[in-house]
Each structure stands twice: as structure tokens, then as C-alpha cells.
Amino acid sequence: MPIIESSIQRARLNKVQRERNVQQLSAYRTEVKKFRKAVEVGSDNANELFVNASSAIDRAASKGLISKNKASRDKSRLSALLNK
């Protein structure tokens, strides 16, 4: 455990930020999984789930959780699944 006050604050802040990042990353993955599952089953609401997944991908990219290239690649792959 750090002794210096600023290091203590930094450690506390890192913990909070990590928890937030993990939650947001999990939400992004969940939305993508929901969409993939719906396409696999042939569900009617695939378009709505695609919009939600795209939004989640954009949110994750804007927060720096994933890179812009990964976001673009993921959205491209999901749209290809949708149009199949």
C-alpha cells in the first residue's frame, strides 16, 4: 500500500475507474452477444438489436475501452451478419 497521499488517491481513483470500465465493457459485450444470438435464431427484432449493439460499440470506442479500428471492424461484421 502506498504511503504518499497522492499515491493513495491515485490507487483509489484507479480502482473506481477500473470498476466503471469493466461494467461498460461488459455491457458492450452483452449487446453484441444478444444481437448474434438473435441473428442465429432468426429473430424479428434483429434490426433493433443491431442498433443497440452499434451504439454500445460506439460508446465503448468513445470511452477508450476499444480502439476505433476494432469498433469499425466489429460494426462491419455485425452489419454483414444482419444482411446475410
Number of C-alpha atoms within 10 A of each C-alpha: 6 10 7 9 9 10 12 13 12 13 14 11 12 12 12 11 12 11 12 12 16 12 12 17 19 13 16 22 15 14 20 22 14 16 25 19 14 18 21 11 10 10 12 10 11 19 16 11 21 23 15 17 25 23 15 21 26 19 17 22 19 13 12 11 16 15 15 15 10 12 20 15 12 16 20 13 12 19 15 10 14 15 9 7
